[in-house]
């Protein structure tokens, strides 16, 4: 998003009827960096608050869903990479491989834990082979690639815990509001 003033953001929100997470973040950033706000900025923020209270402007929630395919592809990629690194000198980047495969697979979105479980089962029944195939193709491409970027930090060997940490961080980034909704 290009740098906008608070007044411009508020004007946009009033016009669209929506305050997006990006707009909200930008307003927050401006407020954090300004030692003091101008009268105009205060008035714009006041107008926005009023509009949010009356429902004239609706705040769009941050992403409240996950793509189950990401976790399935990451699991497959980690398993395959671990096998290859255990039996060869090759060092592969799980992120690159997962991204390549994900770009060629259908997303499976879910908003609840039940939905996510359903998507996982569906994927295991119908898409397991396709996932394995795309991950293998990604690895083949990766191993074929000349090493143009030696400075790129590939994941080293014996970094199982590091990889798991990256995966859990990745999933948290993608689904900050993805709560386990309990069966009630």
N, C-alpha and C positions, 0 to 999 in steps of 0.2 A: 504494500500500500504506500502511495507517495505521501510525503510529509504534508499534513494538512493542519490547519489551525483548529482550535476547539470550536470556534464559531462555524467553520465550514463543516466540521463533522456533525455538529448539532443540526445545522441546516439540512444536511444530507439525511440524517436520521428522521427528522420531522417530515421531510419530503417522502421518504420510502416507508416510514412507519416502523422501521426496524433499526435496532442498534446491534451490530454484529460484534462478535468477540474481538475482531481486528480493530474496529472503531473504539471499542471499550479500552483495549490495550493502548491504543494511540493516545486517548484522552488521559489515561493513567500515566503514560510516559511523559506527556507534556507537563502534567501536574507535578510529577516527581522532579523534573528538571528545572522547572521555573522557581525562582526564589520567591516571586510573588506573581499572582495573576492580575491581569488588568480588569477594570470594571466590566469591559465588554465580555471577557472570558467568564467572569462570575455570572453575568446576566445570562450568557448562553448556557452555562451549566445549570443554572436555576431553571431555565426554560426546559431543559432536557429532563431534569428531575420531575418537574411538574407534568411533563408529557408522559413520563414513565409511570407516574402515579395514577394518571387518569386512563392509562392504557392506550393513549394516542400513539405512543411508540412502544413497541414490544422488544424486550431484550432477547436475542436469539441465544439459546443455551450453547455452551461449548459442546463439542462432540460427545454424545452420550451413547455411542455404539462402538462395537469393535468389528474388525474384519477377521473372522475366525480363520480364513485362508492364510493370514500372516503367520499365525501360530503353527498351523499344519506344515506350511512350507519351511519355516524356521526349524522345526523339529526334524524334518526330513533332511534339510541342508546340513544341520549340525551333525546328524548321524553319519551322513555320507562323507563329510569333510573329515570327521574324526577317523573314519576307516582309511581314507586316502592318506592322511597325514601320518597315521600309524605305520603304513607300509611303504612310504616313499619320502623323498626329500621335499615334496611339494608343500607349499604353504598357501592356503586358500583363504579368501576373504568371504566369510559367511554372509555378510551384508550384501556384497555384490551379487553373490549367487542367488540369495533369496530374492533380491530386487528383480533380477533377470527373470526368474521363474514366475514371480508374482505378476509381472507385466504381461505374462502369457496365460494367466489362469483367471477364472471368474472370481470376483470377490464374493464372500459369504458374510453378509452383515448380520449382526444380532444386537438387540438392545437389552436382553435379559439373560441370565445364566441358563434358563430353560431353552431359550432361543439358541444360545451358543451351543448347548449340548445337542440340540436337534441338528444344527448345521454340521457339527463334528461328525455325528452318526451318518448323516447324509453323505458327507464328503468321504468318509471311510468306505461306505457302500459303493458310491458311484465314481469318486474322483481320485481314489488312492493311486491307481496306475498312472493317471494323467499327471498327478503331482510328482511322483517319482520320475516320470519321463522328463518333465520340465526341469527338475532339479539336476538330473543327470546331464541334460543338454547344456544347462548353465555351467556345470562343472567342466564339461568337455570344451566349451568355448573359453572358459577361464584358463584352462591348462594350455590351450592352443595359443593364447594371446602372447605376443612378444612382450618382454618386460620393459615397456617404454617408460614406466613410472616407478623406478626403483625406490623413490622416496615415499611411495605410498606405504602406509603402515598395514601390512597384512597381519592377520592374527597369528601369533606364534604357536608353537606346539605346546601341549600340556596346559592349555588355557581353558579347560572345560569350565571351571568356575567363572572365569572371566566372561566366557560366552554366555553362560546362563545369566550372569548379572546383566549383560547387554540386552539379552532377550527380555528379561523382566523389566528393565528400564524402558525398552522399546514399547512393550505392551502398556506400561503405565503412561508413557507419553501419548500413545494413541488413544487411551481410554481412561482419562483422569476421573471421569464420573461413572465408570462402569462398575456398579456395585453388584455384589451377589444378592439378587433378590431372593429371599427365602420363600419356600412354599408355605403359604399361610392357609 
